[in-house]
Amino acid sequence: MQSWRRRKSLWLILSASWLLLVLLGGFSLLRLALPSRPRPGAPQGWPRWLDAELLQSFSQAGELPEDAASPQAPHGGSCNWGACFDTSKCRGDGLKVFVYPASGPISETHHRILASIEGSRFHTFSPAGACLLLLLSLDAQTGECSSMPLQWNRGRNHLVLRLHPAPCPKTFQLGQAMVAEASPTVDSFRPGFDVALPFLPEAHPLRGGAPGQLQQHSPQPGITLLALEEERGGWRTADTGSSACPWDARCEQDPGPGQTQRGETLPNATFCLISGHRPEAASRFLQALQVLAALQEMSPARVLALRQQTQFLWDAYFSSVEKVIHTTLEVIQDRIFGTSAHPSLLWNSPPGALLALSTFSTSPQDFPFYHLQQGSRPEGRFSALIWVGPPGQPPLKLIQAVAGSQHCAQILVLWSNERPLPSSWPETAMPLTVIDGHRKVSDRFFPYSTIRTDAILSLDARSSLSTSEVDFAFVVWQSFPERMVGFLTSSHFWDEAHGGWGYTAERTNEFSMVLTTAAFYHRYYHTLFTHSLPKALRTLADEAPTCVDVLMNFLVAAVTKLPPIKVPYGKQRQEAAPLASGGPGPRSKPQAAAPDCVNQIAAAFGHMPLLSSRLRLDPVLFKDPVSVQRKKYRSLEKP
């Protein structure tokens, strides 16, 4: 009996994993979704929306032993990763990509693709300093075949990118060049060297992309359980009540009726099996594993967990052309630095490898997103980063209030003022370091090596906080290290009259942003802000200082898909607080530039990531009619 249960569990795991891969397509790019075998005693975890036991094989911290092995040589040639790619050019600054300029007229879509690559952290304008030279094939758009670049060098350290199947034959030998191609053929694809891309329709979004259509109550009752692609493009379907072997009359059970649906459109089924070039092989595979029987006994929660994983993979890597291209570059970068650059947990858990930069760390514990899965907590101290912009004065009272916090580890003053530095600073028990800035607002979010803690308290020199407010806000942040925790809030809304997004700093119960003039967040967001955001957005923040708060909130919301958290703030200080970084005037006078920022940033992201919330966290007994001696944060209630 126990042996049967073990075999049944093995069938479930194998079939579910195989089905997930078939849903998305094969080849090396989709190797990301392969489950890893857990190491003995390895911590288990999974995103917060479901029990970890339902999908624990996808989220193990351990790696497959095979992951560290060298890629296998291709079927029809001697070119592989070790022989045909020179990694010595990539060890200094990592993967730097030079894009060959188009030799002729290009479409608007290709122009935007080139601009997207040129605005990424991978791009370099110097072919001599590049690790990878990228040739964007324009065959599908122009109907003309691409020509060989002058610096071809037999294709060594080159990548030919084809987002659509080429309509014309190759005009030059690829040689040692990698190919990232949509729907490559089995005969031409070189495993471990080339990268397979999904076929992208012409209308596929360039950036952003719509999220998946999964609903929390799915799988819906009455939907077909399984659909198998037939040889001539039709679909054979089976429901939950069908026989375990409905496709082969030689099964011992009755084959069952089965249904045939003609046409190329995918049927509305919970699982769709795409058989590839040999449909009969897939049928034999189904018979051997009795996949249908396993699927029929799968719990709805397990099915939902698998579907959630496919939705995550779609959103993280395939929902836009930009994500597909950047995923391709991340796959190549992992080959350069080895599988340790991105452990399985980073690829297969939100927010995904594109937003967990290996240049920051290769350990999940160093990121703000994985403390829950790892069973860890961020360290118990923070660094205060105080920005002094024009016409700033030394924030003496603010320094003293922050230094009084029991959780403060260091105070950093970022001096972005044309005035000379003061000759003296307040004496504090905390180390105080002055950093000479470059007179840009984006300097506030640079990953300074002097920051020694995970938590950053971002402050404007004009901010006013008490020690109790700082202490309580930090305790809240420790429970939500992936989010921003702040004191002053603002909101976005859809302005129907103007057909765009609006912005308001009015004090209401609902909010979607916290001002970074006084907010806690993880230091990793400095790395993302500086190295992941397009250069155009950072330039926008420097040219319009009121945009910097909006941009930082967009970034964190896009990563976490969660709203910020508000904590209590003294009423008398709210009235005198600045509206935004670099923006003069009281809070009651919103500046006109903010709505323009929201619309420009939303257009650059390709969607609106901000989420509204009404959650404010207060201390226990906050404003309750009890003795003040029973309250831990007593000064929060002082008028």
Secondary structure, 3 states (H helix, E strand, C coil): CHHHHHHHHHHHHHHHHHHHHHHHCCCHHHHHHCCCCCCCCCCCCCCCCCCHHHCHHHCCCCCCHHHHCCCCCCCCCCCCHHHHCCHHHCCCCCCCEEECCCCCCCCHHHHHHHHHHHCCCCECCCCCCCCEEEEECCHHHHCCCCCCCCCCHHHCCEEEEECCCCCCCCCCCCCCCEEEEECCCCCCCCCCCCEEECCCCCCCCCCCCCCCCCCCCCCCCCCEEEEEECCCCCEEEECCCCCCCCCCCCCCCCCCCCEEECCCCCCCEEEEECCCCCHHHHHHHHHHHCHHHHHHCCCHHHHHHHHHHHHHHHHHHHCCHHHHHHHHHHHHHHHHHCHHHCCHHHHHCCCCHHHCCCCCCCCHHHCCCCHHHHCCCCCCCEEEEEEECCCCCCCHHHHHHHHCCCCEEEEEEEECCCCCCCCCCCCCCCCEEEEECCCCHHHHHCCCCCCCCCEEEEEECCCCCCHHHHHHHHHHHHHCCCCCEECCEEEEEEECCCCEEEEECCCCCCECEECCCEEEEECHHHHHHHHCCCHHHHHHHHHCCCHHHHHHHHHHHHHHCCCCEECCCCHHHHHHCEEECCEEEECCCCCCHHHHHHHHHHHHHCCCCCCCECCECCCCCCCCCCCHHHCCCHHHHCC
